[in-house]
Amino acid sequence: MAEAAEAAAEAAASGVYITWRCVDRQSAARHGGGASDECARVARASRCLCGCTLGEHAPIVARNPRAPKCGCRCYGFEFVPSRPEELGMWWLPRRAGFDVRTWRAPCKCKHGHDAHDPQTRRCRAPGCGCGAFASDYACINCECGQEAHETVFETTAERDAVGRPTGERFKPLADSPFLQQAV
């Protein structure tokens, strides 16, 4: 919740709204996914599939927002969940010795997202035959995998034009002020 609030504050200040959006709404609807196609707000501390944070990528320009590149080989920022709770793996942080800072979103080959080449998506772990990153998880909002999502960069004007929330309405739980204050 703190990262989502941070992302909302960054978006309101910069005028650039970054979200992780489900593009396969039919599949999400079949699985009982959430009403919104925006599954996560993205902040500077959010992780990219390459393993870097958004803050480690090139700065975002408000007049022409797009996925920025970083010093590694990635083509541009692509959000990947950075906490197991975002993927319904709520029990992991409760385990003795579990360190959420070292956890990485898993591929079906059982290696983390950052063990995969950001361009080819092939696993770089020795002896692994994984041809490309395939998420071994589902989004807690829409129940779709990483592959059914895209990272979207929009200006305030673009969001206003299509009726998406901006400013105060973009904050987590903005439609439930009582809950927002309780959390």
Disulfide bonds with the S-S distance in Angstrom:
none
